[in-house]
Structures are given as C-alpha cells and as structure tokens.
Amino acid sequence: MTVQDKLTALRGLMQQEGLSAYIVPSTDPHASEYMASHWTEVCWLTSFTGEAGTAVVTSDQALLWTDSRYYLQAGIELEGTTVSLMRESDIDCPKIAEWLISNLPNSAEHPCVGVNPEMWSVDGYKKLKEQLAEAGIGLKSVDLIRPLWKTVPKHDACENPESRPAIPTTPFYEFDTRYAGESVHSKLQRIRAKLHDKKADAMVVSALDEIAWVLNIRGNDVEYNPVVISYLVLEQDKCTLFVLPEKVTKEVSAYLRANDITIKDYGDVFAYLGMLNGTILYDGAKVNEALYEAINAGAKKVNAQSPILVAKSHKNDIELAGVRRAMEQDAVALTRFFRWLESKDTRDKMAEGKLTEWDLMEQLHQYRLMGKTFTEESFGTIAGYQGNGAIVHYAATEETAATVYPKGMLLLDSGGQYLDGTTDITRTVWLGGDIPAQAKRDYTYVLKGHLMLGHIRWPRGTRGNQIDALAKQYMWQAGITYGHGTGHGVGHFLGCHEGPQNIRTDMNPTVLEPGQICSDEPGIYRTGKWGIRTENLVVVTPVDSTKEATTEDEWLTWETLTLCPYDTTLIDFSLLTKQERQWLNDYHAEVYRRISPLLNEDEALWLADKCKAI
C-alpha cells in the first residue's frame, strides 16, 4: 500500500465512525520515546521515520506536525506523498487543536475527532477534549489503525511483509543488584512509603523504564532501551506485573516470586484495574487514557507525578561508580575509533570514495563491542558528514549514507548501553583541508557555551531552565541559536533520555539535585554546510563548602563523566579566555590520566597528542 492507499482506507473508516478528523501520534501505550515497531503507526501511515511527529487526517487533507529537529528529514521523507509538513516550532504554526478548531466546523455540522485512547496520556487527552469542546467539536475514542495495519502470525509474516509486527516476546532478565545498587525489596518499600504519604492504596505504572528500574529487570523489547513491555500495579500489600507469558523464563519467574511479585498476562491489566478499590494514584503525563478509563468507577483517582520517576533520577553511589566504568569503556572505543579515522589506510579509502557515514557507524560499533559490559547502542548513531550534520536527528542508512572524504566536517553523536551504565557523547571533528573562519568561530562559540555550562555552580533549588542561557550566551551575541534542548536526563542502563530534570528554555519545575545525570550539548547548525555539537554527560554533585568560599546556601555543581578529547584544530583561540584554556587543559589531563592505562602503547601516544596542553 502506498501512503495514499492508506489514507484512503483510513478515510473510509472515519466516514463509518462519523469522524471529521483522526489524529495519530508518534507514541505507544507506555508514553515511550523509542517504541517497539508494533506501534510505529505514524511511520506506517506517512513514511516519516522521525521520533516525534503527529499526523492529522481529514476528508481532504493529511498533515504532519513535527519540530525543528526533523524539518529537513520530514521534508525529504514526505516528498511524493500528499502529507503536508506543519513546522510546529515556527511561531506562526498553529497547534493541532487550533488548526482543527479553525478548519473542522466549516466541514461538518457536528464535527468529531477520533483518537486511540491507548496512545494518549490522560493529561493529553483531557486537554485536547477541553480545547475541542469549547469550539463544539467532539472527541471519540476509537482505534482505526489496527483494522488497517494488522498483525499476522509469525509464520505468515514473510508472506505479508507489510503486516504489523507483533509485540516482542523475547524473554527478559534480572538486573543484578551489584549493578543496580539497591534491591527490589528496598525500592518497593520506598515507593510504598511515598504512596502512604499521599494516602494512596495503589499505583498504576505504564512507563517501561520505571517498571524496569523498580523491579530490577531488563529486556530487549525496544531498540536501544533495555526495557520490558509491561504494566505494573503496585499496592500496599501486593505487586502485579502484567507481561506476555512467553517472556517469562523459569529463572525470572522464580526471581519475581521471591520478591512477592505476581505475574499476569499483559492484556489482563484492564480487567484488573476495574476491580481496584480505594485511592488509585496515576501519573497523568504517562498513564494512557484507556488505562484511566478502565479503573473502577468507584475508586478515587489521584493524578500525581510518579514517585518512581523521581527516585530513578537520583543515581546511587553504585550506579554512579558503574557509569564511570562505562565511560572508561566508551572512551577506549572512541579513542580507537578516532585514531582509526586519522590513519593513513582510512584516509586513503576516503580519498578513493570508498567510505560512507554508514561505514563509520559500523566501525565505531565494532570498537564498542570490545567493551566488557557493552550490550548495544543507546540510540542510533548519528554520523553527519558536512551538511548532513546540520540535520539534528540525522539517520543514515546503508543505502542513503553519504560518502565521506578526507576534508570538511563530521559530527558524531553516539552512545552505548553497558550493564554499568548508559553513555551519550557528541564530538565534531575536522577531516582535512583548510578550515573556514566561520567554522572555527561556530565551533568555538559552541565549545565556550559547553564549557561554561559544565563548570558553573548554583544554589540548591535551581532549575534547568534557569541555567540554559549560559550555554547560549556567546552564540546569542553573534546572532545564532539552536532549536533543541541543551541537556536531557540520562538513565542508568535504561533510556538515554529520561526525566524529570532537563536543561532547556521550557519551564520545568524540577530542581537539579545531587545524583541526577544530564547532558551538556549546545550546537550550531548551518543548512547545507555543517552541524557542530559538543556533548558531555555531567552529574550534579555538592560543592565542598569546607574548601570553597561560599555563602551559607548549599551549593551544587557538575562532575563531568564523559572522557574524550575535543578537536582543538577547530578552536579559534583568540575567542578563548585564560580560564577556558585552563578548563580545557584540566579536562584533557584527566582524560589522559584515566584512559591511557587502558590502551596499548601506540594508542596511548595518540591520546597524549590529542590531550596535550594548549
């Protein structure tokens, strides 16, 4: 089926249901950023493969809303379809509800919009319903994609290549306490105490990383995220995990029983919620509308931020020690990769046009595979050569990857999932040829903001949005900015992106607290020329007030976790202050101290050259 065939079929079902429009978001029933292919409905319907996009279909129009990270990508992927791009980061772009309110009343006497309630958070569903109701537009819960995109038995999948992939049935496993740093019993006790404080009898959990964290389990259901597709209902006297039975091995079953965790089938969660009584806590930003509607009408429903989300964000000492080990493994892989990238054999292949972005991605993967506790990448590696680096979430395939030559700019954003922890790093390097003055200025503005943000201190109680401008101050003065967040939270052998903390312009009430890991990644992107981004992971840590002259307030700062040199050939040294030079030298000295003992002699000599003082 072509995109047009699918849209025509969808419009037929919309007509049967009396719908003026149907909305398909890029999410799953668990509010995941990355999802199993079973739920990639926007991609199936429109051909857009980005992680964030929402499709709206009416009787005569099809539109896709996405943000500035995906404008270039969406423009390419939607070409040749009848789907129009809505650039939602632009000031003059209407929100979805605004567009529907402006357009639907003119097309129907009693307009009604359809959505699949499993794909909408309670908060999102409620907001949309209220907005539409003010304009006399109804909202109907109905799944119109499943009848069109059908799952078939595995033995028939090869004969039906466009069939919907099944929900994964790969077994999951226990995540050992020597890595987690805290037992399941202890975690459940802590969360139950939080429920007691809120006078709640039970809690519904649908976020996959929260379930994996609190139960110390990991799986392989979602690419780049070691999570298990499941639901959890936590009560004061019991804990029930809803998961496909094929996924439960004898070992895992014994582990769960030993921790008083009951196992029920994944689909049984709706009936179970219908029998709950008392006060039920749910996180309206994560729990889907279908789950909410399934809760017993006689129960009291309380919408509150998940206490698991908050607890998970504060890494314990064992988790942080593991992350430091993971960073060392990652640094060894990156050292070997960048040394390989500069080798004569590699440069000769580049000169002959025999290497592509895909080849670079594969080579880095091979080096990461040597890591003792490496399991997989933490997201799809971005190897953006020249203008491709300006596409913030660029994704090269083996077929579409650009040829890389020994000249120009390469942006490499990558990360690994290790049993010890999760890594995420971006480095931008110059591959050869004369460096344009503008490229040096851009790189240095990004580096200055990156260094400033990574070395500040702040009084406890400060939020991420209060320090976001520090990373942008130099480029702002030059009339440059970027559209993505400056920093996101990072999980421990879980999602590369996690909350509730972040660093971005949007208002977020979460304050930065010790043990929270964030990225520090400002960037500059020039369409058709290059993309420049520099990223380290940093963790909030207290300032030692006995060694620092501070006021009586409690002060916090960052410890830099990432260990990889910067490309100093791209720096315009006239723009650096004495303090910034010292920060660079101190960082490079630490990289060499930590990583050189893990390398062979030739690798250590290469690293010494990259880390020499400026």
N, C-alpha and C positions, 0 to 999 in steps of 0.2 A: 504493500500500500504506500502510495505517495503521501506527503503531508496533506495535499488537497483531498485525497481519498479519505483520510482520517477525519479531517474537518467536516467533510460532507456527511460521513457516518455519524459523527458526534452531533451535528445539527439535526439529523433525523431523530435521534433520541431526545434532544432538547425540545423539539416540537411535540413529541409524545408526552413529555412531562410538563408542558406548558411553560417552558423557560425562555426568557428573553436573552439570557447570557449564562455562560458557565465558566467558572474560574478553576484553573488547575495550577497549584503552587509547586515549587521545587522542594518538596519535603516528604516526609514519611510519617507514619503514626507516632513516631518517637521524637519528633522535632529535631531530627538529626541534620547536621551539615552535610556529611557524607552518608550515603544510604546504599542499601543493597539494590542491585539492579532491578529487583522486583518492583520497586517504587519509583523508578525514573520516568514518571509519566510526562513531564514537560519535554524531555528529550524525545520520547516516543512520538509525541503529538506534533512537535515543531521542528525537531532536528537540532535544537540548541542544547549543547552539552555542558554549559557552564553550571556552576554550583548554585547560583542564586538567580532565579527568574520566575516570573508568574505569567501564565498565559490566560488571556481572556478571549472567549469566543462568543460572538453574537451571530445572528442570522446572516449577516453580510460582511462582518469584519472578524479578523483574528489579530490579536496584538500580544506582544511580549514585553513586559516590564523587566528591566534589569538595570543594575547600577553601573557607574563609570568604569569599574574594573573590567567589565565584559563588553563594552561598546564595540570595540574592534572585532572581537571574537564573534559576537552576535551578528554583526553586520555581514560577516563572511558566511556564517552558518545558515542565516535566514535568506540569503540570496537565492532567488529562484523559487521561493515559496510565496504564498500570499500572506504570510505573517509579517506585520509591521513592527518595527522596533520602537519602543517607548523608553526614552532615556531618562530614567527616574531620578538620577542625580542632578539633572538640569533644573534650574529654578522654575522655568515655565512649564515643566512637565506635570500634568495633573496626576494626583494619586488615583489608584484604581477606583476607589469609591466615588471620587469626584467625577471621573470620566463616565462611570455608569450612571450617576445621577444626571449628568448633562445630556446623555445620549438615549437612555432607555425609555423615559416617559414619552418620548416622541414616536417610539416604535411599537408600543403596546398599551392597551387600555389599563391592564393590571400587570405591570411588569414584575417579573420574579427572577431572581438569580439563583443558580444551583451551585452547590459545593459538596464535596465529600467530607463529612464531619471528622473522619479519621485523619484527614490531612490538615486540619486546622486546630490550633491551640484554642483552649477555652477563651482566653483573652482576645485572641484574634477574631474568633467567630462572633463574640459578643460585640466587639467594636464595629465590625462590618455590619452586623444586623441592625445596630442602633443607627449607624450612618445612613443605611439604605431606607430604614423605616421612616426617617424624617422626610424623605422625598416620596413616600408612598410606594416604595419598592420592597417586595417580599424577599425572604431568603429561605431556600428549601434545601434540606439535607438529602442528597441522593448521589450515589456513585455511578457515573456514566462512563468512566474509563474502563472499569473491569469487564463490562459486557462486550467491549470492543477489543480490548487487549487481553486475551485470555491465556491463562496458564494451562499448559498441557502436560500430561505425564512425561517423565524424563525420557522414556524410550521413544516418545513421539517428537521430542524437541528437534532432533536433527532433520526430520521431515517438515518441520514447521519453524524455520529459522526466525520468523517474526513473532513467534509466540512469546508470551510474557514469562520471564524467568521465575522459577519457583522461589519461595522463601528458603534461604540456605538451611541445610540440615547437618552441616559439619559439627561434630562433637566439640564441646568446649572443655575447659580445664581449670583446675585450681591454680590460683596465683599465689605462690608460696609467700608466707609471712616474712621470710628473710629478705624479700624484695619489697613487700607491702609495708612492713614496719609496724603493723597493727593487726590483731586478729579480728575475725568476723564478729566474735562474741563482743569484743570491746567496742567495735564500730556500732553494732546494733544497740548496745547499751546506751551509747552516746546519743544516737538518733532518737531512741525511745524517750530519753530524758528530755530532749527538745520537744517531742510530741506532748509529753506530760505538761511541760511548761505552757504549751498552747492549748491545754485541755482537750487534746485530740485523742480519739480512740484508735484511729488507723490513718494510714497514709498511702496514697496511690502514687507509684513511681513508674514513669514510662521512659525517661531519658536513659539510654543504654549505657552511657559512661557512668552514671550514678549507680545503676544496678551493679555494673562490673566492679566499681570501687567498693561499695558497701559489703558485697558478698565475697570479695577477693576471688573473682572469676575472670577469665579472659577467653576470647574466642577468635574466630576468623570469618565472621559473617559479613563484615563491611570492609572493603578495601581500605588500607592504611589505618584502620581503627580496630584494635583487638577487643571488640565488644561482642556481646551475645544478644541476639534479637529475642526480647523477652519483656514481660511486665512483672512488677513486684507490688505486692500488697503487704505492708508492714503494719502489724497490730501489736498491742502491748503484750499479748500472750502468744502470738504466733507470727510466722513469716512465710509467705507463699510466693513461690517463683512460678510464673506461667511461661512455659517454653515448649517448643515442639519436642515430643518424647524421643524422636530419633536422635536428638542432640545430646542425650544424657547417657553417658557411659556408666558402667558399674562403679568405677572409681569415683566419678563425680557424684553419683547417687549416694554412695557411702559418705563422701565428704559433706554433702548437704544435710543428710540425715544426722550426722554427728554434730552439726551446728543447728539442729532443730529447724531446718528449712524444708517445708513441704513443697513437692513438685506437682504442678497441674499442667494440663495442656494449654498451649498458647492462646487458643481461641476461647477457653473457658473463663477468661478474665471478666467478660461482660456479665455472665450469669452470676459470678461470684460477687461482683460489685452490687448486683441487685439484691443480695441477701445481707449486705452490711448494715449495721445499725450504729447509732451513736453519732459522734462528730468525726467527719472524714476530712483530712487535710489533703489538698492537692495544689500543685504549682500550676497556676493558670497559664503561665508562659510556656509550659512544656506539655502538660497533660492535654490530650486531644478531646475535642468536643464529644465524640462518640463515647469515650470512657466516662466523661462527666454525665452525659445523659443516662448512662447505664447504672449509675449509683442509685441505690434505693431512695425513692422519693421521700421516704420518712426520715432519712438521715439528714443531719445538719452538715452542710458542705462549707468548708473554710478554705478560701483561696489565700495561699501564703507561699513565699519563696521557699524552695526545698531546703531543709537543713542539711541534706546530703551535699547539695551543690556547694554550700559554704564550707562545710567540713573538708570536702575533697580538695578545695583550692589551697588549703593550708598544708603544705608538704611537711611531713615529719622528718626528723633527722636522718632516718634510714633511707627514706625516699630521696632526700637531697644528696646524701652520700652516693646513692645509686646514680642520680642524674650526673654528678661529677664524673663518675666512672664512664657513663655513656658518652659524655662529652669528650673524654680522652680517646675512647674507641673511635668516635666520629672524627676527631681531629687527625688521627693516624690515617684514616681513609681519605680525608680531604688533602692532607699533605701528599700522599701518594698520587692522588688524582692530579693536583695542580703541578706536581713535578713531572708527571707523565705528559700533561698538557704542554709543558715547555720543552719537552725532549725533542731531539733532532728528528727522530723517527716520526713522531706525531706531527711536527711542523712540516716535514716533507710530505706526509699524507695530505695535510691541509692544503699545501701548495698545489697538489695534484687534484684537488677537489674530491678526495676520497673519504672525507669525514663529514658527518652531519651532526646536528644537535642530538639526534637520537643515539648516535654512536657515543657521544659524550655522556649522555644519561646512562647508557648501558655500562660504560667503563666505570663510572662512579659507583654504580650498583655493585659491580664486581669487587671493588675495594671495600665497600661496606659489608659485603658478605663475609669478609675475613674477620669481622668483629665477633668476639666470643659470644655475646648475648644478643646479637642482631637478629631480628625476625623479619622485618620488611621496612619499606619506606614509610615515613609518617604522612606523606602526601605525594602526589605526582610531581616528580622533579621538573622544575622549570629551567630549561636551558635556552635562554633567549638571545640569539645572535643578532647584533645590530638592531634594526627596527623591531624585531620580534620581542626584544627586551622591554619595549615600551608597552606591550600588552601585559597588563599587570598579572593576570592569571593565564598566561600563555600556556598552551598544552600542545607540544609537538607530538606527532605520531610518526611511526617508521616511514609512512608513505609521504607525509607532508613536511617532515623536518627539513629545515634549510641547510644547505652546505655551509660549513664553517671554514673560513680561510684564515691564514696567519696574519690578520690585520683587523683592526676595528675592536668593538666592544662585545663582551659576553657577560650576561647576567645569569648567575647560577643560584637558584633558590631551591634548597633541598633539605631533607631531614630523615632521620632514622627512628624506627621503633626498636628499642632494646629492652630486654627484661629489666634492665637497670633504670630505664627512663626514656623520655622522648626528646629528640633534638629537632631543631629548626634553625637554619642558617642561610643567609644570603651574602654572597660576595660578588662584586663586579670587577672584572679584570680586563686589561687591555692586551690584545693578542698580537699587536705589532703595527708598524707604520707610525707616521707622525701623529701625535695626539693633538686634536684641535683644542685651542684655548678654551672654547666653550665647554668641551667635555671635561677638562680639568677643573674649571670653575664649578660645574654641576656636581662633579664627584666630591669636591672639597666642601661645598655647601651641605651636601648630604652627610658627609663624614663629620663635619663640625656639629651639626644637629644631633647626630647619633652619639657623639662623644659627650656633648653637654647633657643630654638626657640620661646617659649611662653613669654620670658622675655626680648628679645632684643629690642633695639631701632635703628632707622635708619633715615638717612636724607631723606627728601621728594624727590621723583624721583627714589627711589629704586624699582627694580622689584623682583618678587617672586623667580626667578631662581638665583638671587644674594645672597639669604639667605638660599637656600635649603641645602647647605652643613653643615650648623650649626646643623641641626638635625641628620646628619650622621657622624659627626666628630669622635665620640667616637667609634662607631662600625667600621668605616673605619680603625682606628688604630688597631682594633682587627681582621681585615681581613674579615669583614662582611658587607653586604649591602642588599638592597631590591629593587624590580623592579617596585614598584608603586610610584605614586606621593606622596609628603609629605603633600600637602594641596590643597584643592579644594574650590572654592567659594560655598556659600550656599544661596539659595533664601529665601524670606520671605513668608511663606505658599505657596511655589512653589517648584521647583526642589531642591533636596538635593545636586545636583551638578549643579553649574552654573558658567559662566564666566563673564567677560573676565579674571579676576585675578585667579592666582593659584600659588602654590609653588612646583616646580619640576625642574629637570635638564634641560628640554627643554627650548629653548629660547622663551620667551613670552614678547613682547614689552610693555605690560600693566604694569604700575607702581601701587604700592599699595597706595590706597587713603583712607582717613577717611570715615567710614561708610561701608566699604567692610568687609564682613564676610568670614573667611577662616577656614578650618580645620587644625589641627596640629597633624599629625598621623604617626610618624615613626614606623617601625616594624622590627622584625626578625622572619624568618620562617625556621624551620628545618623539612624537609620532614620526615613524619612518627613519629615525636616526638611531636612537639608543634608549635603553632604560637603565637607570642607576639606582640600586638599592643596597643598603648595608644593614645587616641584621645580626644581632646577638640575642641570646636569651639571658635574662637577668633575674635575680631573685631578691625580694625585699628582705632586708636584714637590718637589725637595730644598729645605730651608731653607738660606739663605746664612749659613753659620756665621761668616763674616767680619763680618757685620752684626748678628748676633744673639748674645746672651749665653746660650750653651747649654753643656751638658756635652760631653765628648769623643765621646759617641754621635753617630751620624749621624741627623739629624732630618729628617722629611718633613712636608709639609702639602699643602693643596689650592690649586690655582688655579681660580677659578670661570670657567667657559666661557660659560655662558648669559647673555644680555643682555636683560633685560626687567624693567620696574619692578613692584613689588608694589603691591597696593591698600592704601594707607595709611589709607583711611577705615575699614577693618575692624580697625585696631590699637587695643588698649586700652593707651594709652601709659603708664598707671600701672604696668603689668607689665614695662615695658622698663627695662633698666639703661642707664647712660650709655654703656657700651661697645657695647651692642647698637644704640643710636641711632647711634653713630659708624659701626658696620659698615653699617647701612642707608644712611646718608648717603654713605659712601665708595663703596658699590656703585652707588647711583643716579647719583653723579657720573661714574663710569666708564661706565655705560650711556649717559648723555647725550654724553659725550666721544666714544665710539666710534660711536654710531649717528646723532647729529644731522647730521653731514656727508653722510649718505646719504639724507636726507629733504628734501622741499620745505619752504618757509618755514612754512606752516601746520602741517605735521606736526611740525616741529622745535619750534614753540611749544607744541604739545600735549604733546610729550615732556618739554619743560622743566618744565611744570607738574607732571607726574607724578613727575619726578625732583628736585623742589625739596627742600631740606634740611628735616628735621623738628627 
